[in-house]
């Protein structure tokens, strides 16, 4: 059985300057910039991985039937690192652990219904087993969309920093004790 772990790291050019710029802001403001940027960057990766999940395989025996549970379970989670002074925002893209699918097949048999938990078998589909060839979908999905994800993240971070800097400048211009009132006209 082939089993492995795949980690991907996105490197932003100008990360030192970005780190210095973000250190000027509070932790909550950094989260308001980076979390949405990482969330937006993960969206095309999720879409591409869902497209690459293998569909029906083989002759249609009970073991070969596809329920769509693996495809439906692919999603993303974004969270912030705790207790660190450095900016740490993480994203997970893959089958989500809280997804369970109740499945019922049309033909009655001993295994005509059950619960599918894609996190239990996604790695077996990706890397294969002694009896099954690998059908990679996670790695190719990431490789095909990483440039797009990087450009989305860079653009969102740039916009976010400009937005936060403008907000900080506006607050300083008003002085202490005064609030900014935003009204739509």
OpenMM code with the backbone's topology and positions (N, CA, C; nanometers):
from openmm import Vec3, app, unit

residues = "UNK UNK UNK UNK UNK UNK UNK UNK UNK UNK UNK UNK UNK UNK UNK UNK UNK UNK UNK UNK UNK UNK UNK UNK UNK UNK UNK UNK UNK UNK UNK UNK UNK UNK UNK UNK UNK UNK UNK UNK UNK UNK UNK UNK UNK UNK UNK UNK UNK UNK UNK UNK UNK UNK UNK UNK UNK UNK UNK UNK UNK UNK UNK UNK UNK UNK UNK UNK UNK UNK UNK UNK UNK UNK UNK UNK UNK UNK UNK UNK UNK UNK UNK UNK UNK UNK UNK UNK UNK UNK UNK UNK UNK UNK UNK UNK UNK UNK UNK UNK UNK UNK UNK UNK UNK UNK UNK UNK UNK UNK UNK UNK UNK UNK UNK UNK UNK UNK UNK UNK UNK UNK UNK UNK UNK UNK UNK UNK UNK UNK UNK UNK UNK UNK UNK UNK UNK UNK UNK UNK UNK UNK UNK UNK UNK UNK UNK UNK UNK UNK UNK UNK UNK UNK UNK UNK UNK UNK UNK UNK UNK UNK UNK UNK UNK UNK UNK UNK UNK UNK UNK UNK UNK UNK UNK UNK UNK UNK UNK UNK UNK UNK UNK UNK UNK".split()
positions = [
    Vec3(0.0857, -0.1174, 0.0000),
    Vec3(0.0000, 0.0000, 0.0000),
    Vec3(0.0897, 0.1229, 0.0000),
    Vec3(0.0673, 0.2096, -0.0934),
    Vec3(0.1438, 0.3338, -0.0992),
    Vec3(0.0757, 0.4385, -0.0138),
    Vec3(0.1530, 0.4951, 0.0762),
    Vec3(0.0943, 0.5981, 0.1615),
    Vec3(0.1959, 0.7099, 0.1734),
    Vec3(0.1503, 0.8305, 0.1615),
    Vec3(0.2391, 0.9448, 0.1640),
    Vec3(0.1627, 1.0662, 0.2113),
    Vec3(0.2341, 1.1692, 0.2399),
    Vec3(0.1732, 1.2952, 0.2804),
    Vec3(0.2218, 1.4018, 0.1846),
    Vec3(0.1326, 1.4864, 0.1410),
    Vec3(0.1699, 1.5912, 0.0487),
    Vec3(0.1486, 1.7263, 0.1144),
    Vec3(0.2541, 1.8031, 0.1244),
    Vec3(0.2462, 1.9386, 0.1767),
    Vec3(0.2857, 2.0334, 0.0652),
    Vec3(0.2178, 2.1433, 0.0564),
    Vec3(0.2504, 2.2425, -0.0448),
    Vec3(0.2742, 2.3753, 0.0245),
    Vec3(0.3731, 2.4470, -0.0208),
    Vec3(0.4046, 2.5772, 0.0353),
    Vec3(0.3992, 2.6794, -0.0765),
    Vec3(0.3289, 2.7883, -0.0510),
    Vec3(0.3232, 2.8975, -0.1474),
    Vec3(0.4230, 3.0028, -0.1024),
    Vec3(0.5120, 3.0408, -0.1900),
    Vec3(0.6114, 3.1419, -0.1585),
    Vec3(0.5726, 3.2710, -0.2298),
    Vec3(0.5555, 3.3752, -0.1507),
    Vec3(0.5250, 3.5058, -0.2085),
    Vec3(0.6540, 3.5838, -0.2237),
    Vec3(0.6772, 3.6375, -0.3407),
    Vec3(0.7947, 3.7208, -0.3615),
    Vec3(0.7715, 3.8530, -0.2896),
    Vec3(0.8738, 3.8996, -0.2234),
    Vec3(0.8588, 4.0206, -0.1439),
    Vec3(0.8000, 3.9903, -0.0069),
    Vec3(0.8184, 3.8666, 0.0392),
    Vec3(0.7591, 3.8250, 0.1666),
    Vec3(0.8166, 3.9037, 0.2835),
    Vec3(0.9430, 3.9405, 0.2775),
    Vec3(1.0043, 4.0177, 0.3870),
    Vec3(0.9382, 4.1550, 0.3989),
    Vec3(0.9158, 4.2199, 0.2841),
    Vec3(0.8487, 4.3501, 0.2860),
    Vec3(0.7047, 4.3364, 0.3337),
    Vec3(0.6382, 4.2283, 0.2897),
    Vec3(0.5016, 4.2021, 0.3325),
    Vec3(0.4965, 4.1810, 0.4832),
    Vec3(0.5911, 4.1046, 0.5356),
    Vec3(0.5964, 4.0789, 0.6793),
    Vec3(0.6148, 4.2098, 0.7561),
    Vec3(0.7032, 4.2969, 0.7093),
    Vec3(0.7252, 4.4261, 0.7762),
    Vec3(0.5996, 4.5120, 0.7705),
    Vec3(0.5331, 4.5124, 0.6547),
    Vec3(0.4109, 4.5919, 0.6403),
    Vec3(0.3018, 4.5413, 0.7335),
    Vec3(0.2882, 4.4104, 0.7415),
    Vec3(0.1829, 4.3538, 0.8245),
    Vec3(0.2127, 4.3658, 0.9736),
    Vec3(0.3405, 4.3695, 1.0121),
    Vec3(0.3755, 4.3824, 1.1536),
    Vec3(0.3308, 4.5178, 1.2101),
    Vec3(0.3130, 4.6169, 1.1245),
    Vec3(0.2679, 4.7485, 1.1696),
    Vec3(0.1221, 4.7464, 1.2136),
    Vec3(0.0479, 4.6483, 1.1655),
    Vec3(-0.0940, 4.6391, 1.1968),
    Vec3(-0.1171, 4.5396, 1.3107),
    Vec3(-0.2318, 4.5506, 1.3718),
    Vec3(-0.2675, 4.4580, 1.4794),
    Vec3(-0.2921, 4.3186, 1.4212),
    Vec3(-0.2942, 4.2196, 1.5100),
    Vec3(-0.3154, 4.0818, 1.4658),
    Vec3(-0.4510, 4.0654, 1.3975),
    Vec3(-0.5527, 4.1325, 1.4508),
    Vec3(-0.6855, 4.1202, 1.3906),
    Vec3(-0.6881, 4.1814, 1.2511),
    Vec3(-0.6154, 4.2903, 1.2315),
    Vec3(-0.6114, 4.3511, 1.0981),
    Vec3(-0.5347, 4.2616, 1.0008),
    Vec3(-0.4287, 4.1960, 1.0491),
    Vec3(-0.3556, 4.1035, 0.9625),
    Vec3(-0.4460, 3.9891, 0.9202),
    Vec3(-0.5273, 3.9395, 1.0139),
    Vec3(-0.6207, 3.8322, 0.9803),
    Vec3(-0.7249, 3.8792, 0.8801),
    Vec3(-0.7664, 4.0062, 0.8926),
    Vec3(-0.8661, 4.0588, 0.7987),
    Vec3(-0.8097, 4.0712, 0.6582),
    Vec3(-0.6786, 4.0774, 0.6451),
    Vec3(-0.6153, 4.0851, 0.5137),
    Vec3(-0.5845, 3.9451, 0.4601),
    Vec3(-0.5172, 3.8637, 0.5401),
    Vec3(-0.4638, 3.7378, 0.4903),
    Vec3(-0.5659, 3.6247, 0.4800),
    Vec3(-0.6567, 3.6151, 0.5760),
    Vec3(-0.7539, 3.5045, 0.5701),
    Vec3(-0.8417, 3.5109, 0.4451),
    Vec3(-0.9010, 3.6273, 0.4136),
    Vec3(-0.9802, 3.6326, 0.2888),
    Vec3(-0.8953, 3.6086, 0.1638),
    Vec3(-0.7696, 3.6542, 0.1674),
    Vec3(-0.6824, 3.6332, 0.0512),
    Vec3(-0.6544, 3.4845, 0.0307),
    Vec3(-0.6239, 3.4157, 0.1379),
    Vec3(-0.5965, 3.2727, 0.1277),
    Vec3(-0.7224, 3.1948, 0.0921),
    Vec3(-0.8344, 3.2364, 0.1447),
    Vec3(-0.9618, 3.1735, 0.1124),
    Vec3(-0.9925, 3.1879, -0.0376),
    Vec3(-0.9729, 3.3073, -0.0901),
    Vec3(-0.9970, 3.3309, -0.2329),
    Vec3(-0.8984, 3.2525, -0.3191),
    Vec3(-0.7740, 3.2414, -0.2737),
    Vec3(-0.6730, 3.1684, -0.3503),
    Vec3(-0.7022, 3.0179, -0.3529),
    Vec3(-0.7650, 2.9660, -0.2482),
    Vec3(-0.7941, 2.8224, -0.2416),
    Vec3(-0.9145, 2.7833, -0.3281),
    Vec3(-0.9989, 2.8782, -0.3634),
    Vec3(-1.1207, 2.8480, -0.4390),
    Vec3(-1.0936, 2.7821, -0.5742),
    Vec3(-1.0041, 2.8360, -0.6591),
    Vec3(-0.9808, 2.7674, -0.7870),
    Vec3(-0.9150, 2.6299, -0.7699),
    Vec3(-0.8392, 2.6122, -0.6630),
    Vec3(-0.7772, 2.4823, -0.6363),
    Vec3(-0.8856, 2.3789, -0.6060),
    Vec3(-0.9816, 2.4163, -0.5217),
    Vec3(-1.0926, 2.3262, -0.4884),
    Vec3(-1.1707, 2.2903, -0.6145),
    Vec3(-1.2004, 2.3896, -0.6968),
    Vec3(-1.2768, 2.3644, -0.8198),
    Vec3(-1.2051, 2.2660, -0.9112),
    Vec3(-1.0744, 2.2856, -0.9285),
    Vec3(-0.9990, 2.1981, -1.0187),
    Vec3(-0.9884, 2.0561, -0.9627),
    Vec3(-0.9679, 2.0439, -0.8321),
    Vec3(-0.9596, 1.9109, -0.7719),
    Vec3(-1.0917, 1.8376, -0.7872),
    Vec3(-1.2031, 1.9083, -0.7690),
    Vec3(-1.3345, 1.8453, -0.7878),
    Vec3(-1.3521, 1.7949, -0.9311),
    Vec3(-1.2991, 1.8689, -1.0266),
    Vec3(-1.3086, 1.8259, -1.1667),
    Vec3(-1.2251, 1.6999, -1.1926),
    Vec3(-1.1152, 1.6848, -1.1200),
    Vec3(-1.0227, 1.5746, -1.1444),
    Vec3(-1.0528, 1.4482, -1.0640),
    Vec3(-1.1451, 1.4547, -0.9683),
    Vec3(-1.1795, 1.3350, -0.8914),
    Vec3(-1.2291, 1.2293, -0.9889),
    Vec3(-1.1749, 1.1072, -0.9791),
    Vec3(-1.2161, 1.0022, -1.0731),
    Vec3(-1.3653, 0.9729, -1.0635),
    Vec3(-1.4231, 0.9504, -1.1776),
    Vec3(-1.5647, 0.9147, -1.1825),
    Vec3(-1.5766, 0.7637, -1.1798),
    Vec3(-1.6750, 0.7103, -1.2457),
    Vec3(-1.6994, 0.5660, -1.2445),
    Vec3(-1.5773, 0.4910, -1.2967),
    Vec3(-1.5440, 0.3844, -1.2279),
    Vec3(-1.4269, 0.3075, -1.2685),
    Vec3(-1.4659, 0.1628, -1.2927),
    Vec3(-1.4470, 0.1139, -1.4108),
    Vec3(-1.4622, -0.0282, -1.4357),
    Vec3(-1.5983, -0.0716, -1.4825),
    Vec3(-1.6326, -0.1947, -1.4468),
    Vec3(-1.7469, -0.2643, -1.5038),
    Vec3(-1.8786, -0.2364, -1.4344),
    Vec3(-1.8804, -0.1649, -1.3265),
    Vec3(-2.0069, -0.1365, -1.2612),
    Vec3(-2.0423, -0.2328, -1.1508),
    Vec3(-1.9454, -0.3091, -1.1001),
    Vec3(-1.9742, -0.3957, -0.9861),
    Vec3(-1.9963, -0.3074, -0.8643),
    Vec3(-2.0441, -0.3677, -0.7581),
    Vec3(-2.0758, -0.2908, -0.6384),
    Vec3(-1.9541, -0.2137, -0.5887),
    Vec3(-1.8373, -0.2768, -0.5945),
    Vec3(-1.7163, -0.2107, -0.5458),
    Vec3(-1.6751, -0.0943, -0.6353),
    Vec3(-1.7122, -0.0977, -0.7620),
    Vec3(-1.6704, 0.0050, -0.8564),
    Vec3(-1.7659, 0.1229, -0.8664),
    Vec3(-1.8821, 0.1126, -0.8084),
    Vec3(-1.9799, 0.2196, -0.8232),
    Vec3(-1.9317, 0.3477, -0.7591),
    Vec3(-1.9620, 0.4564, -0.8236),
    Vec3(-1.9259, 0.5868, -0.7710),
    Vec3(-2.0504, 0.6533, -0.7146),
    Vec3(-2.0398, 0.7026, -0.5941),
    Vec3(-2.1531, 0.7696, -0.5296),
    Vec3(-2.1424, 0.9209, -0.5411),
    Vec3(-2.0251, 0.9708, -0.5760),
    Vec3(-2.0046, 1.1153, -0.5811),
    Vec3(-1.9679, 1.1729, -0.4460),
    Vec3(-1.9553, 1.0882, -0.3447),
    Vec3(-1.9255, 1.1368, -0.2095),
    Vec3(-1.7881, 1.2017, -0.2027),
    Vec3(-1.6897, 1.1448, -0.2693),
    Vec3(-1.5554, 1.2027, -0.2656),
    Vec3(-1.5546, 1.3414, -0.3280),
    Vec3(-1.6180, 1.3548, -0.4419),
    Vec3(-1.6247, 1.4847, -0.5095),
    Vec3(-1.6970, 1.5876, -0.4226),
    Vec3(-1.8086, 1.5476, -0.3624),
    Vec3(-1.8854, 1.6399, -0.2795),
    Vec3(-1.8105, 1.6811, -0.1538),
    Vec3(-1.7221, 1.5946, -0.1053),
    Vec3(-1.6537, 1.6232, 0.0207),
    Vec3(-1.5359, 1.7174, 0.0049),
    Vec3(-1.4889, 1.7406, -0.1166),
    Vec3(-1.3731, 1.8281, -0.1373),
    Vec3(-1.4125, 1.9708, -0.1012),
    Vec3(-1.3343, 2.0312, -0.0162),
    Vec3(-1.3614, 2.1677, 0.0274),
    Vec3(-1.2359, 2.2317, 0.0830),
    Vec3(-1.2526, 2.3408, 0.1554),
    Vec3(-1.1379, 2.4130, 0.2104),
    Vec3(-1.1701, 2.4615, 0.3512),
    Vec3(-1.0667, 2.4735, 0.4301),
    Vec3(-1.0750, 2.5318, 0.5633),
    Vec3(-0.9568, 2.6274, 0.5775),
    Vec3(-0.9823, 2.7452, 0.6288),
    Vec3(-0.8772, 2.8446, 0.6507),
    Vec3(-0.8790, 2.8806, 0.7983),
    Vec3(-0.7603, 2.8834, 0.8610),
    Vec3(-0.7530, 2.9195, 1.0022),
    Vec3(-0.6230, 2.9930, 1.0304),
    Vec3(-0.6194, 3.0605, 1.1453),
    Vec3(-0.5032, 3.1380, 1.1875),
    Vec3(-0.4236, 3.0589, 1.2895),
    Vec3(-0.2913, 3.0747, 1.2838),
    Vec3(-0.2048, 3.0133, 1.3838),
    Vec3(-0.2222, 3.0840, 1.5168),
    Vec3(-0.2115, 3.0115, 1.6235),
    Vec3(-0.2322, 3.0681, 1.7561),
    Vec3(-0.0985, 3.0842, 1.8280),
    Vec3(-0.0886, 3.1912, 1.9049),
    Vec3(0.0242, 3.2110, 1.9938),
    Vec3(0.1546, 3.2516, 1.9283),
    Vec3(0.1536, 3.2840, 1.8048),
    Vec3(0.2767, 3.3215, 1.7366),
    Vec3(0.2742, 3.4699, 1.7036),
    Vec3(0.3890, 3.5342, 1.7172),
    Vec3(0.3968, 3.6747, 1.6792),
    Vec3(0.4044, 3.6888, 1.5279),
    Vec3(0.4527, 3.5854, 1.4619),
    Vec3(0.4608, 3.5868, 1.3163),
    Vec3(0.3207, 3.5692, 1.2578),
    Vec3(0.3055, 3.6078, 1.1348),
    Vec3(0.1784, 3.5932, 1.0661),
    Vec3(0.1675, 3.4490, 1.0167),
    Vec3(0.0726, 3.3745, 1.0706),
    Vec3(0.0549, 3.2347, 1.0329),
    Vec3(-0.0912, 3.2104, 0.9991),
    Vec3(-0.1198, 3.1951, 0.8727),
    Vec3(-0.2535, 3.1622, 0.8251),
    Vec3(-0.2383, 3.0341, 0.7436),
    Vec3(-0.3260, 2.9377, 0.7682),
    Vec3(-0.3163, 2.8088, 0.7032),
    Vec3(-0.4442, 2.7797, 0.6263),
    Vec3(-0.4290, 2.7017, 0.5192),
    Vec3(-0.5460, 2.6549, 0.4433),
    Vec3(-0.5309, 2.5057, 0.4191),
    Vec3(-0.6404, 2.4346, 0.4353),
    Vec3(-0.6464, 2.2921, 0.4027),
    Vec3(-0.7434, 2.2781, 0.2866),
    Vec3(-0.7009, 2.2074, 0.1833),
    Vec3(-0.7871, 2.1770, 0.0696),
    Vec3(-0.7863, 2.0263, 0.0530),
    Vec3(-0.9044, 1.9670, 0.0518),
    Vec3(-0.9158, 1.8225, 0.0366),
    Vec3(-1.0481, 1.7744, 0.0903),
    Vec3(-1.0614, 1.6438, 0.1118),
    Vec3(-1.1865, 1.5920, 0.1660),
    Vec3(-1.2025, 1.6376, 0.3112),
    Vec3(-1.3149, 1.6963, 0.3417),
    Vec3(-1.3384, 1.7491, 0.4759),
    Vec3(-1.3833, 1.6366, 0.5684),
    Vec3(-1.3333, 1.6382, 0.6892),
    Vec3(-1.3561, 1.5280, 0.7827),
    Vec3(-1.4981, 1.5228, 0.8368),
    Vec3(-1.5727, 1.6301, 0.8250),
    Vec3(-1.7085, 1.6304, 0.8801),
    Vec3(-1.8145, 1.5902, 0.7777),
    Vec3(-1.7724, 1.5331, 0.6659),
    Vec3(-1.8690, 1.4948, 0.5628),
    Vec3(-1.8937, 1.3443, 0.5656),
    Vec3(-2.0207, 1.3084, 0.5777),
    Vec3(-2.0642, 1.1696, 0.5714),
    Vec3(-2.1810, 1.1645, 0.4743),
    Vec3(-2.1855, 1.0636, 0.3914),
    Vec3(-2.2922, 1.0508, 0.2938),
    Vec3(-2.3604, 0.9162, 0.3109),
    Vec3(-2.4909, 0.9204, 0.3294),
    Vec3(-2.5695, 0.7975, 0.3367),
    Vec3(-2.6037, 0.7574, 0.1942),
    Vec3(-2.5703, 0.6346, 0.1594),
    Vec3(-2.5820, 0.5887, 0.0220),
    Vec3(-2.6763, 0.4690, 0.0171),
    Vec3(-2.7626, 0.4671, -0.0836),
    Vec3(-2.8495, 0.3514, -0.1065),
    Vec3(-2.8453, 0.3205, -0.2562),
    Vec3(-2.8116, 0.1977, -0.2889),
    Vec3(-2.8067, 0.1553, -0.4277),
    Vec3(-2.9426, 0.0998, -0.4699),
    Vec3(-2.9690, 0.1008, -0.5999),
    Vec3(-3.0985, 0.0554, -0.6507),
    Vec3(-3.1167, -0.0949, -0.6347),
    Vec3(-3.0120, -0.1732, -0.6629),
    Vec3(-3.0241, -0.3182, -0.6536),
    Vec3(-3.0035, -0.3624, -0.5095),
    Vec3(-3.0915, -0.4461, -0.4566),
    Vec3(-3.0721, -0.4940, -0.3191),
    Vec3(-2.9572, -0.5937, -0.3129),
    Vec3(-2.8740, -0.5783, -0.2150),
    Vec3(-2.7655, -0.6730, -0.1904),
    Vec3(-2.7215, -0.6560, -0.0457),
    Vec3(-2.6205, -0.7305, -0.0081),
    Vec3(-2.5735, -0.7230, 0.1305),
    Vec3(-2.5204, -0.5843, 0.1627),
    Vec3(-2.4645, -0.5160, 0.0629),
    Vec3(-2.4103, -0.3824, 0.0855),
    Vec3(-2.4850, -0.2809, 0.0005),
    Vec3(-2.6171, -0.2844, 0.0064),
    Vec3(-2.6962, -0.1955, -0.0778),
    Vec3(-2.7088, -0.0560, -0.0187),
    Vec3(-2.6684, -0.0381, 0.1059),
    Vec3(-2.6713, 0.0956, 0.1639),
    Vec3(-2.5589, 0.1064, 0.2649),
    Vec3(-2.5301, 0.2254, 0.3052),
    Vec3(-2.4244, 0.2466, 0.4031),
    Vec3(-2.3860, 0.3921, 0.4109),
    Vec3(-2.2828, 0.4179, 0.4867),
    Vec3(-2.2322, 0.5533, 0.5044),
    Vec3(-2.0956, 0.5614, 0.4388),
    Vec3(-2.0752, 0.6607, 0.3559),
    Vec3(-1.9464, 0.6837, 0.2908),
    Vec3(-1.8791, 0.8016, 0.3607),
    Vec3(-1.7548, 0.7802, 0.4031),
    Vec3(-1.6743, 0.8854, 0.4633),
    Vec3(-1.5492, 0.9025, 0.3776),
    Vec3(-1.5500, 0.9989, 0.2862),
    Vec3(-1.4399, 1.0129, 0.1906),
    Vec3(-1.3015, 1.0319, 0.2533),
    Vec3(-1.2928, 1.0864, 0.3736),
    Vec3(-1.1609, 1.1024, 0.4352),
    Vec3(-1.0958, 0.9680, 0.4656),
    Vec3(-1.1760, 0.8634, 0.4728),
    Vec3(-1.1228, 0.7300, 0.5023),
    Vec3(-1.0600, 0.6634, 0.3800),
    Vec3(-1.0966, 0.7083, 0.2589),
    Vec3(-1.0445, 0.6393, 0.1408),
    Vec3(-0.9871, 0.7321, 0.0338),
    Vec3(-0.9868, 0.8613, 0.0538),
    Vec3(-0.9349, 0.9533, -0.0482),
    Vec3(-0.7878, 0.9268, -0.0788),
    Vec3(-0.7076, 0.9001, 0.0238),
    Vec3(-0.5656, 0.8719, 0.0019),
    Vec3(-0.5449, 0.7433, -0.0765),
    Vec3(-0.6360, 0.6481, -0.0632),
    Vec3(-0.6246, 0.5235, -0.1381),
    Vec3(-0.6505, 0.5470, -0.2867),
    Vec3(-0.7431, 0.6365, -0.3169),
    Vec3(-0.7699, 0.6713, -0.4569),
    Vec3(-0.6510, 0.7482, -0.5132),
    Vec3(-0.5998, 0.8442, -0.4370),
    Vec3(-0.4879, 0.9283, -0.4822),
    Vec3(-0.3605, 0.8468, -0.5068),
    Vec3(-0.3226, 0.7633, -0.4119),
    Vec3(-0.1946, 0.6938, -0.4190),
    Vec3(-0.2050, 0.5477, -0.4615),
    Vec3(-0.3256, 0.4929, -0.4666),
    Vec3(-0.3439, 0.3542, -0.5063),
    Vec3(-0.3183, 0.2576, -0.3916),
    Vec3(-0.3427, 0.1309, -0.4179),
    Vec3(-0.3183, 0.0240, -0.3212),
    Vec3(-0.2457, -0.0881, -0.3940),
    Vec3(-0.2254, -0.1986, -0.3247),
    Vec3(-0.1617, -0.3144, -0.3884),
    Vec3(-0.2493, -0.3711, -0.4992),
    Vec3(-0.3821, -0.3491, -0.4890),
    Vec3(-0.4768, -0.4037, -0.5870),
    Vec3(-0.5349, -0.2988, -0.6811),
    Vec3(-0.5007, -0.1746, -0.6625),
    Vec3(-0.5621, -0.0680, -0.7431),
    Vec3(-0.4558, 0.0330, -0.7856),
    Vec3(-0.4603, 0.0709, -0.9101),
    Vec3(-0.3689, 0.1718, -0.9614),
    Vec3(-0.4036, 0.3083, -0.9014),
    Vec3(-0.3051, 0.3947, -0.8797),
    Vec3(-0.3361, 0.5286, -0.8292),
    Vec3(-0.4116, 0.6101, -0.9339),
    Vec3(-0.5036, 0.6920, -0.8842),
    Vec3(-0.5785, 0.7841, -0.9699),
    Vec3(-0.5654, 0.9228, -0.9078),
    Vec3(-0.4498, 0.9857, -0.9261),
    Vec3(-0.4237, 1.1121, -0.8583),
    Vec3(-0.5189, 1.2234, -0.9025),
    Vec3(-0.5639, 1.2989, -0.8070),
    Vec3(-0.6490, 1.4145, -0.8351),
    Vec3(-0.6070, 1.5347, -0.7517),
    Vec3(-0.5529, 1.5131, -0.6325),
    Vec3(-0.5118, 1.6249, -0.5460),
    Vec3(-0.3851, 1.6921, -0.5990),
    Vec3(-0.2806, 1.6139, -0.6196),
    Vec3(-0.1544, 1.6720, -0.6670),
    Vec3(-0.1688, 1.7380, -0.8030),
    Vec3(-0.2301, 1.6726, -0.9018),
    Vec3(-0.2464, 1.7404, -1.0306),
    Vec3(-0.3319, 1.8673, -1.0200),
    Vec3(-0.4351, 1.8624, -0.9352),
    Vec3(-0.5193, 1.9810, -0.9167),
    Vec3(-0.4414, 2.0982, -0.8617),
    Vec3(-0.3532, 2.0700, -0.7636),
    Vec3(-0.2709, 2.1762, -0.7064),
    Vec3(-0.1693, 2.2263, -0.8091),
    Vec3(-0.1029, 2.1343, -0.8783),
    Vec3(0.0002, 2.1733, -0.9749),
    Vec3(-0.0575, 2.2584, -1.0876),
    Vec3(-0.1799, 2.2297, -1.1289),
    Vec3(-0.2409, 2.3030, -1.2396),
    Vec3(-0.2919, 2.4409, -1.1991),
    Vec3(-0.3179, 2.4616, -1.0707),
    Vec3(-0.3786, 2.5887, -1.0292),
    Vec3(-0.2905, 2.6717, -0.9367),
    Vec3(-0.1697, 2.6265, -0.9056),
    Vec3(-0.0900, 2.7008, -0.8076),
    Vec3(-0.0496, 2.8395, -0.8552),
    Vec3(-0.0218, 2.8572, -0.9830),
    Vec3(0.0143, 2.9901, -1.0327),
    Vec3(-0.1051, 3.0856, -1.0206),
    Vec3(-0.2233, 3.0364, -1.0548),
    Vec3(-0.3441, 3.1179, -1.0428),
    Vec3(-0.3717, 3.1522, -0.8964),
    Vec3(-0.3561, 3.0536, -0.8076),
    Vec3(-0.3785, 3.0770, -0.6647),
    Vec3(-0.2802, 3.1798, -0.6109),
    Vec3(-0.1561, 3.1716, -0.6533),
    Vec3(-0.0543, 3.2667, -0.6090),
    Vec3(-0.0862, 3.4080, -0.6558),
    Vec3(-0.1303, 3.4230, -0.7810),
    Vec3(-0.1621, 3.5573, -0.8315),
    Vec3(-0.2864, 3.6142, -0.7626),
    Vec3(-0.3856, 3.5295, -0.7343),
    Vec3(-0.5052, 3.5757, -0.6623),
    Vec3(-0.4673, 3.6215, -0.5229),
    Vec3(-0.3846, 3.5422, -0.4558),
    Vec3(-0.3430, 3.5772, -0.3198),
    Vec3(-0.2647, 3.7076, -0.3187),
    Vec3(-0.1736, 3.7241, -0.4107),
    Vec3(-0.0937, 3.8461, -0.4171),
    Vec3(-0.1829, 3.9683, -0.4381),
    Vec3(-0.2766, 3.9593, -0.5306),
    Vec3(-0.3659, 4.0726, -0.5584),
    Vec3(-0.4543, 4.1047, -0.4378),
    Vec3(-0.5088, 4.0015, -0.3734),
    Vec3(-0.5965, 4.0235, -0.2576),
    Vec3(-0.5192, 4.0819, -0.1397),
    Vec3(-0.3967, 4.0352, -0.1182),
    Vec3(-0.3157, 4.0888, -0.0086),
    Vec3(-0.2822, 4.2351, -0.0356),
    Vec3(-0.2474, 4.2660, -0.1587),
    Vec3(-0.2146, 4.4048, -0.1941),
    Vec3(-0.3354, 4.4965, -0.1687),
    Vec3(-0.4536, 4.4546, -0.2158),
    Vec3(-0.5749, 4.5347, -0.1940),
    Vec3(-0.6070, 4.5474, -0.0458),
    Vec3(-0.5909, 4.4366, 0.0264),
    Vec3(-0.6210, 4.4373, 0.1692),
    Vec3(-0.5303, 4.5298, 0.2475),
    Vec3(-0.4014, 4.5287, 0.2158),
    Vec3(-0.3070, 4.6174, 0.2840),
    Vec3(-0.3408, 4.7627, 0.2551),
    Vec3(-0.3737, 4.7929, 0.1308),
    Vec3(-0.4114, 4.9306, 0.0963),
    Vec3(-0.5373, 4.9730, 0.1717),
    Vec3(-0.6341, 4.8821, 0.1809),
    Vec3(-0.7587, 4.9117, 0.2519),
    Vec3(-0.7339, 4.9357, 0.4016),
    Vec3(-0.6533, 4.8490, 0.4630),
    Vec3(-0.6242, 4.8625, 0.6056),
    Vec3(-0.5416, 4.9878, 0.6317),
    Vec3(-0.4446, 5.0161, 0.5456),
    Vec3(-0.3629, 5.1374, 0.5620),
    Vec3(-0.4489, 5.2627, 0.5512),
    Vec3(-0.5434, 5.2640, 0.4575),
    Vec3(-0.6333, 5.3788, 0.4437),
    Vec3(-0.7205, 5.3934, 0.5680),
    Vec3(-0.7653, 5.2829, 0.6229),
    Vec3(-0.8481, 5.2857, 0.7429),
    Vec3(-0.7692, 5.3392, 0.8624),
    Vec3(-0.6451, 5.2937, 0.8773),
    Vec3(-0.5603, 5.3409, 0.9872),
    Vec3(-0.5317, 5.4899, 0.9713),
    Vec3(-0.5026, 5.5326, 0.8498),
    Vec3(-0.4753, 5.6750, 0.8255),
    Vec3(-0.5978, 5.7603, 0.8557),
    Vec3(-0.7147, 5.7104, 0.8194),
    Vec3(-0.8382, 5.7843, 0.8445),
    Vec3(-0.8639, 5.7965, 0.9953),
    Vec3(-0.8383, 5.6899, 1.0699),
    Vec3(-0.8568, 5.6939, 1.2148),
    Vec3(-0.7603, 5.7905, 1.2802),
    Vec3(-0.6356, 5.7929, 1.2338),
    Vec3(-0.5370, 5.8860, 1.2890),
    Vec3(-0.5759, 6.0301, 1.2587),
    Vec3(-0.6315, 6.0541, 1.1403),
    Vec3(-0.6712, 6.1896, 1.1012),
    Vec3(-0.7855, 6.2407, 1.1886),
    Vec3(-0.8743, 6.1535, 1.2308),
    Vec3(-0.9866, 6.1940, 1.3146),
    Vec3(-0.9439, 6.2252, 1.4572),
    Vec3(-0.8439, 6.1578, 1.5058),
    Vec3(-0.8008, 6.1782, 1.6437),
    Vec3(-0.8630, 6.0746, 1.7344),
    Vec3(-0.8174, 6.0799, 1.8597),
    Vec3(-0.8645, 5.9809, 1.9570),
    Vec3(-1.0058, 6.0128, 2.0020),
    Vec3(-1.0804, 5.9063, 2.0305),
    Vec3(-1.2143, 5.9220, 2.0857),
    Vec3(-1.3241, 5.9451, 1.9833),
    Vec3(-1.2883, 5.9656, 1.8586),
    Vec3(-1.3898, 5.9862, 1.7564),
    Vec3(-1.4059, 5.8590, 1.6748),
    Vec3(-1.5284, 5.8352, 1.6319),
    Vec3(-1.5573, 5.7148, 1.5544),
    Vec3(-1.5835, 5.7501, 1.4082),
    Vec3(-1.5546, 5.6567, 1.3230),
    Vec3(-1.5829, 5.6730, 1.1802),
    Vec3(-1.7255, 5.6218, 1.1579),
    Vec3(-1.8068, 5.7055, 1.0972),
    Vec3(-1.9437, 5.6668, 1.0670),
    Vec3(-1.9538, 5.6527, 0.9159),
    Vec3(-1.9886, 5.5330, 0.8743),
    Vec3(-2.0025, 5.5075, 0.7304),
    Vec3(-2.1505, 5.4956, 0.6993),
    Vec3(-2.1934, 5.5709, 0.6015),
    Vec3(-2.3335, 5.5652, 0.5611),
    Vec3(-2.3404, 5.5462, 0.4104),
    Vec3(-2.4345, 5.4649, 0.3687),
    Vec3(-2.4561, 5.4464, 0.2249),
    Vec3(-2.5554, 5.5493, 0.1777),
    Vec3(-2.5226, 5.6066, 0.0658),
    Vec3(-2.6121, 5.7084, 0.0090),
    Vec3(-2.6792, 5.6540, -0.1129),
] * unit.nanometer
topology = app.Topology()
chain = topology.addChain("A")
for resn in residues:
    res = topology.addResidue(resn, chain)
    for name in ("N", "CA", "C"):
        topology.addAtom(name, app.Element.getBySymbol(name[0]), res)
